[in-house]
Each structure stands twice: as C-alpha cells, then as structure tokens.
Amino acid sequence: MAKIDELVKNFLAQKKIAVVGVSDKRETGCNMAYKKFKASGYQVFAVNPRISLYEGDPCYRTCSRSRKNPKRSSSWPTPK
C-alpha cells in the first residue's frame, strides 16, 4: 500500500493537471475531477477534441495543444 500512496503523493505534487474527457453534455467523473482540482488550487486544463470551452475555460483537443505543459493527466472513464 505504501507504493500507491507514494504515487498519489507524487501525482498531486504537480500543480498543472490536464483532465482528459470533460463533457458539456452530462456530469462525469472527469467533470467532477476538473472542478475539484480547480477548487483545490491546481492549474487545470480541460481536454476534449469535441468542445472549445469547458466551465468558461479553454478546452484543448489534446494535452500537447495546451502549451502550458501539464506534467500529469487524469482520465475518469464512465463505465458502461
């Protein structure tokens, strides 16, 4: 268990995080993660090739297009 704790700690130590898969159509885990990271003071980048704005912020087609160089990305797929 100590290994996963260290991985989480290292992930959260980065203050720039891209959240891949935000949606303007429905509430998803990605949307909740985006809002939580932002509320916690992280610099958050929304990624979805289908939309240009999310929550009033730019939404990027890919992580590399953000030009802000986030060191970490988060994706929360919705189970079917």
C-alpha positions, 0 to 999 in steps of 0.5 A: 500500500505504501507504493500507491500512496507514494504515487498519489503523493507524487501525482498531486505534487504537480500543480498543472493537471490536464483532465482528459474527457470533460463533457458539456453534455452530462456530469462525469467523473472527469467533470467532477475531477476538473472542478475539484482540482480547480477548487483545490488550487491546481492549474487545470486544463480541460481536454476534449477534441469535441468542445472549445470551452469547458466551465468558461475555460479553454478546452484543448483537443489534446494535452500537447495543444495546451502549451502550458505543459501539464506534467500529469493527466487524469482520465475518469472513464464512465463505465458502461 
